[in-house]
């Protein structure tokens, strides 16, 4: 008779004050905030390293507004500071197109994230997959996980869903929304890096041939300047922070010849000036549902082919890249959009575009409405006057689930607003908000805490004490 034997059969119970699923930007900020406030904090992730897109090479969007004002403070800035302390590059830069962003050295950021989590006292469970939850009357009692040690039951009075796919909320019966009206999803991408890039020839090429580059797509950035003047301003900034546009003559001709896959932009952002290294954000594959493991896994072959194709294109066609070498790739495929929660409140595209401020705001965003499409398509609509908008507390509170808060790209929003708020700056700020809220709820001593019962003005006061930026910016 055939006998079945599991690899690991041990089962155990682990008690915490708060359990957080997902160690991307929002998850690490939630964990650091909760642990610093004295909570026994468990952070769970299926991957081998915490940080998510923070350690991919991608720049952090939505940390400054289009005027160059910081709208991110608190934990996010603390992690940036730790990266700098360790010698990593951290550069707030104007893209001379639509926004400002923060470029980072992803290798040093790995050290900064791990060290900051450890210093805060976070219990980190990597290589750990969530399998199911215990839920009764809208209250989650435990998150069940599986790893090499076996099965564990993670119990806590509060849970935070930073999974990127609303895993806890959906399992608990909360309503979730998916993509666009027809279920369409933004394409997936894979960040990669090249080193030995020479900045001066690249910027000189932009000055002499601005027709190849995306420049001045918002009046807050353009300010009446010509493309040539914007290119000269980018040269003065002195960093290889430029965007080759997919409909420009250089890229479009390569696409037509079959030398390059269809793409809207080739985004070039510095990661380590001492290595002459940049990150390129350009690969894309549409029609992939990031919640379907087989689809997401199969996309890797196409995306890695695109990485190599783009590397060759850059070396052969773009000044400054002639002697550049491929130097690194993100550890996972980047997913822009899957599920988002139906919350007590919902952020709208109008809120974003009008730079709307709210008295119940617990985080800020400033990124343009940004919806990538397959091939060369991309929707990009700037925020009014280069300003920022507020994300209401209710956007992180899933309807019908009382002791779970959500943060990151699963916030409650319509698709246009989601296309702005899904980026890392707002995700870090939202994570700090839910981590701080957890500590405030448990300090209040209630036997059955509910996130919706928290006084949002008290939360705002505490967040500002902890360095969050909630007021005083455009």
N, C-alpha and C positions, 0 to 999 in steps of 0.2 A: 504494500500500500504506500502510495506517495505521501511523504510527510512534508508539510510546509513549515518553514522556519524563517521568522523575520530576522533581518540583520541586527536590529536592536529592539529589545522587548521591554526594557526598563521604563517604568512610568513614574512620574513624581509630580508633586504639587509645589509650585513656587508662588509665594505671596509677595505682592508689591503694593504700593500706593497707586501707581499709575503704570499702565502697559501701553507702549507705543509701537505700532506696526509700521515699519518703513523707515529706513535710515538715509533718506535723501535730505535735501536742504531743509524741508519743513520738519522732518522727523528729528534731525539732530538738534535743531533749534528748540523744539518742544522738549526734548530730553534734557538738554543743558539747562533750560529755564526751570523745569520741574525739579531737577536734582539740586540745583543751586539753592532752591527754596526749601530744601530739606526733605523732599519726597524720595521714598524708595522707588527708583525709576528703572524700569526694564525696557530696553529698546531692541526690537527684533527685526532682522533683515535676512532675506534669503541669500544675499550676496556675500562676497568675501571681504568687503571693505566698506565702511560707512562713508557717506558723503554724496552719493548719487552723482548728479551732473556737476556738482562743485569740484569733482576730481576728474572730470572728463576733458578739461581744457577749454570748455565753453565759457565765455565771459558771463558775468552776472548782470542780467538786464533788470531794470526796475529798482535799482538801488539809488539812483539819482534821477531827477527829472530832466526834461529836455533843455532846461536852463542851466544844468550843472549843479543844482542844489541837492544835497543829500536828503533822501526821504527814508533811508534805512538807518537805524541805530541799533543799540542794544546788542543782543547776542550775535547777530550777523556781523556787526563791526568788530566784535571781540574776536571772532574767528579770523576775520581779515587781519587783525592786528597780530594774532599769533602766527599767521603765515609770514607776515613781515618780520616778526621777531626771529623766526627761524631762517631768514635770509631769502624768502620767496618773494617774487615780484607781485605787487598789488598796485594796479594802475587804474584810477578813474580817468576815462578817456571820452572825448567827443567823437562820435563816428562821422560827423559832418554830413549826416544823412537824415536821421530821425531822432536819435537818442544819445544819451551818455550811458556808459556801462563801466563795469569794473573788471579788468582783465587780471588773471591769476595764474600763478605757476601751479599746475595740478599735482605735480609730484610733491612739492613742499606742502600743498594744501592737504594731502593725505596725512601727513604728519600732524598738521595743525588740527584737523578734525579729530583724529584719534586721541591726541593729547588733551584737547579741550574736553572731550567726553569723559576721559579718565579722571582729569582733575576735578570735574564736577561730581564725580561719584556715580556715573551712570553704569548700570549693569547691562553690558552689551552681549547680545546673542546673535552672532553671525552664522552663516551656513544653516539657517533655521527657517523652516517653511511652516507657515500657518495652515492648519488643516480644517478647523471648524471652531465654532464658538458655542458656549452655553448662553441661552437668552430666554428670558421669561418676562412677559408684560413690558417689552421694550427696554428691558434692563439687561445688559451683558454681564455675566458673572465670571466668565473665564474665556481665555483664548487658548486653544489647544495647538501645540506646535510639535514638529518632528525634526530631529537632527541625529547626528551619529550616536549621541548618548541615549536615544530613544524618544519616547513621547513625554511631553510635559504639559501640565495644566497650569497656565499662568493666571492667577486670580488677582483681582484688584477691584476697588470700588469705582475706578474711572479708567476709561480707555480712550486712546487717541488714534484715529485712523489717518495715517500719512502714507498709505500704501500706494497712492497714485492711481489706484483702480477701485477705490471705495470698497475694499474687501470686507471690512468689519461692518460697515453700514449696510451693504447689500445683504450680507448674511443675517443681520439682525432684523431684516424686514423693512429697512428704510428704502424709500423710493430713490432710484437713480436714473439719470438721463445719459444718453450716449450720443456723442458726436453731433452732427447736424440733423436737419429735419428728416432726412432719409437714412440716418445712421452713418453717414459718411464721416470719415476720420482723417485728420491731418496725416501726412506721410511720416514715416519713421526715418531717422538719420543716424549716422555714425561719425562722431568727431574724430579728427586725426591731426597730427602735428608734423611739422617739418622744421628742421634746424639748419643753421648755416645760411639763413636768409639775410641778405644785405638790404638794410632799410633805405639807404640813400638812393640807390638806383630805382627801387620800387616807387618811392615817393616822387622822384623826378619824372618817372614814367606817367604817374597820375597827373602831375602838373602839366606835362606836355600833351597828354591825351586824355583829358577828363571825360571824353565821350564813352570811354570804356567803363566808367565808374559810377556807382550810385551816390549822388550828392544832392543835398538840399531838398529832401522830400517833404520837409515841413518848414513853414515860414519861421518858426521859432529857431530853427537851425540856419536857414538860408539868410534871413535878415536882409533881403534885397541884394545879396551878393551873386555874382555870376559863378558858374561852375569852376572857372579858372581861379577865381578868388577863393572859393571854398577849398580847392585843391592846394592853394598856397597856404591857407590857414592850417590845413592838415599837415603840410610839410613842417610848419613851425612847431606843431605839437611834437614832432620828432619820433613818432612810434609807427610801426607798420600796421596801422589800424585802418583798413580800406575794404571796400566792397566792390568787386567786379560784378557788373549786372548782367543777368542772363540775356537781356534783349540788347545789350551793347554789341558793337561790331566784332570785338575779339571773341567773346564767348559764343555768341549766336553763330558765328561762322564755324567755330569748332564743333558745335552741336550739329550743324548742317552737314559737315564733312564726316560725322560719325566718330570724331576723335574725343568727344566728351558727351556724357549723358545729359539729357535735358534737365536744367536746373534754373532757379530764379536768380540766385546770387552765389558768388563765391566769397564768403565772409572770411577775412583774414584779420586775426586778432593776436596781439603779442602775449606770450606766456612766460618767456624767460629771456630777457635781452642779453644776459651774459652767455646764453647758448645760441643767440640769434634764432630763437625758436618762436614759431607762431602756431596757432590753432586754425584749422580751416573747417568751416561749417558750410557744407554744400551738398553732401550726398543726400539722396532721398529715394524712397520707395513707397508709392501709394498703394492703397488697397489692402493694407495690413492692419489687422485688429490686434492690438497689443495685449488683449486679454486671452488670445488664443495662442498657446505656447508653440504649437507646431508652425503656425504662420510666422510668428515673431522669430523663431529659430531659423526658419528657412530664409528669411530676409538677409541674414548675415552674409551669405555667399554673394548676393548681388551688391550689397553695400561695400564689402571689402574689395570687390572688383572696381567699384566706383572710386574708392580711396586710391587705388593704384593708378587708375586712369587719370584722376585729377592731379596726382603727384607728377605724372609724366607731362601732362599739359602745362602745369606751372613751370616746371624746369625748362620746357622747350619754348614757351611763349611769353613768360612774364619776367621782365627785368628784376633782378634781385634774387631770383630763384635758380639761376643757372647752376650754382654749386650746392644747392640745398639738398638735404637728405631726408628721407622719411624717418621720423624719430619716435613715433608713438601713436597709439590708437586708444580710444575709450574702451573701458572694460566691458561695456554692454551697449546694445542698441538703444538709441535715445527715442523715447516715446513721448509725443507731444500731447496726445489726447486719447482717452478711452472713456471712462465713466466719470460723472460728477454728481454730487448729491442734490436732492431737492431739499433746500434748507428753510428755516424759519423766515429768512429774507433771501433775496437773490440780487446779485450785482447785474446791472444791465449795461448794454453797449452804450446807451446814452449817458449813464453815470460816468463811464470811462472817458468818452469823447468830450464831455462837458467839464471834465475835471471836478466832479461834484464832491463837495466836502460833507461829512456827516457827523452829528454829535454822538453817534454810536460806533464810529470808526475805531478799529483796533489795529489797523495796518494800512499802509499806503501802497499804491501802484502808480506807474507812470509809463509803462511800455505801450507802444501803439497797439491798436487792434491788429493782430498778426495771425492770419490764418493761411498756413502753407497749403498748397494744392499740388496734385501730381504734375510732373513735368516742369514747365517753366512758370506755372501760375502761383501767385501769392497775393493775398489781400493785405495791404498795409495802410492803416488810417491813423494819423497822429492825434495825440491828445491835445485839446485846445490850449493854445498859447504855451506849449511846452510844459504844462503843469502836471499835477498829480491828482489822483482821486483817492477817496477813502473806502476801505472795505468794511462793511458793517459786521458786527459781531454775529448777527443772525445768519450770515452766509456760511458760518462754520458749525451750525447747529442743525443736524439732520432731523427732519420731522419724524416723530414717533419713536425715537431712540434717545432715552433720557440721560444716560451716563456715558455717552460717546460724543466726542467733538471731532471735527475733521479739519485738516489743514493741507495746504499745498494745492496741486492742480485739480483736486476733487471738490473745491469750494462750490457753493451754489451760485451759479451764474448762467446767463444766456450764452450762446456760443461766441458772440462777438466779444463780450466781456471776458469770457474764459480765455480767448485768444490773447488777451493782454495780461491777465492776472496769473496765468500759469507759469510765469518765468520765475527765476530763483530769488530775486529781491523780495517780492511779495510773499513767496513761499517761506523764506526765513522769518519775515515779520509775523506771518500767520502762525508759524510754529511757536514763536516766543509767546504769542497771545494765548494759545491753548495750553501751553506748559505752565504759564503763570496762572491762568484761570484754575487749573487743577489744584495748585497749591493753595490758592485762596479758598476754594470750595472745601478742601479737607481741613484747613485751619478753622473753618467756621463750625466744625464739629457735627454736622448733620449725619445721621445714620445712613441715609439713602441719598447721596448727593446727586444733583441734576444740574447740568451745565446751564440750562435755560434759566435757572433760578438766580444766577449770579448777577449782581448789580454791575451793569456795564460801565457806569461812571467810576465805580471803585476800581474796576479792572483797568480802565484808561489811566487813572491816577497812578496805579502801581506800575503799569508799563512805562509811563513817562519817568517815574523814579528810577526805573531800570535802564533808562537810556533810549527807549523807543522814540521815534519821531512821529508824532501824531498831529502836531500843529505847526503853524508858522512858515509853511512853504506854499509856493504857488500851486 
